[in-house]
Each structure stands twice: as C-alpha cells, then as structure tokens.
Amino acid sequence: MDCLFCAIIKGDIPSSKVYEDDNCYAFLDINPQAPTHVLVVPKAHIASADEINAENSQTVANIFKVIPEIASQLGLGDGYRIVTNIGENGCQSVKHLHFHILGGKKLSENMA
C-alpha cells in the first residue's frame, strides 16, 4: 500500500507530532488553512468516513475522545472546527481517514 499517512505514522516520513496513542496519531498540517491546523488520523488504515463500520468505529470514537484534549493542549479554548473530506468531490486528497482540527482565529461561516 502506498499511503502517505501510513508512512507518516510509521515514521518513514517526518512530521511534527502533536499527539499519539495506541490508536491514533496527530500532527501539524504542512499546508495550514488556519493559524492552528492539525490532522488526526487513525493508525489503522481506513480510507474515508465511508469505511467506518462496527469493526473500526471504536477507533474513530477514540479520536473524538482525544480531539478535545488536543484542542485544549493547543490553546483552542475559544473554539475550533473539525472537518473530514470524503471522495473526489469532497476534496479528499489523501485516501486515509483524517480529521482536520482548525482554529486559532475566528473562522469563516462559509463552508463552500
């Protein structure tokens, strides 16, 4: 498998780690869209949110448990946004489930 995020998780490609546990890895986005832009990815390869199922949903639940911890660590007490993209029309550039944590300023209400 030739997956950018799997290579980052394995340490084959360097990243700026923000958080790690047995199930997920979080790192700074190299092309930030906000002052704070972190990607949170499951360590198990799941292609997108369309592939969340009974067998892997606990991994995703864990991610949503740690996102507030990561946001707090990053000083995002005034609020932040969580985004995931799915498929070509959703602009998913890496086919490995990932959640963007965006914050550090008042974000635009326009999502399109």
N, C-alpha and C positions, 0 to 999 in steps of 0.2 A: 504494500500500500504506500502511495506517495502522498502523504498528508502533512502539510506544513505544521499544523498544530500538534500532531502526534510527534513530529521531530522536535518541536519546542519542548513538549512535555518530557521527552526522553533526554533532553539536554544536548541534542545534536546541533540545534540552532540556538544561539544565545538569546536570552530575553531578560527583561527587568522584572523579576518576580516580586509580586506584591503579597501573595498568599499561596499556601499549598497545604493540602491534607491528603489522605489516602484516596479520595475520590475526585478531587478537582485541583486545578491549577489556575492562578490568576496572575496576569502580567500586564504591563503598560502597553497600550496600542502604539505601534510605531508611526501611525498617521492619525494623531489625535484630532477628534472633531469637537472637543471641549477642553477646557483647562485640565480637567481630570477625565481620563478615558482609559478604563481598564477592561480587559477581556477576561471572562471567567469561563473556563472550558472543562468539561468532564474529562478525566483521564482515559476512560473507556471511549473508543471511537463510536460516536453516534453522529450520523451525517447531518441531521437537522431536527428541528422540533417535530417534524412529521414522523420521525422514527422513535419518538418516546412511546414506551409501551409498559406493560405490567412488569416486565423483567428489568427495565432500566429506570423506572420512574423514581426509585429511591435515590439514585444518583442525582437526578435533577432536583428532587426535594432537598437534598443536602446542599446543593448550590444555592437554592433560595433561602436556606437557613443561614448560610455564611455570607451572602451578599450584604445584609445589614451590618455585619461585623466588619467587612472590608470597607464599606462606605463610612462607617464610624472611624476606622483607622485612618482613612484618607481625609477626614475633616469635612464630610459632606452632610453635616447636621441640618443645613438649610434646605436639603432636598437633592434629589438626583433622579435620573431616568435609567430604566433597564430596557434594553432593546435586543431582540434577536431577529435576524433576517432569515427567510426561508425561500430557497429556489432562485432562479434567474430573475424573475420579475420582482422579487423581494430584495434583490441585490445581495444575495449571499455569495461572498467572494471566496470563502474557504468552506469546503463541504465537510465541516466538523462543527457540531453544535457549539455555539458560543453566545454568551450574553455580554453585551456592552453595558458597562456602568459609566454613565456620563454625568458630569456635574462640575462644580467649581464656579458656576455663574448662573444667572437666570437664563434658562433655556427657552428657545423659541416654542411657542404653542403650535406652530406649523410643523406637521409631521410628514407632509407630502412633498 
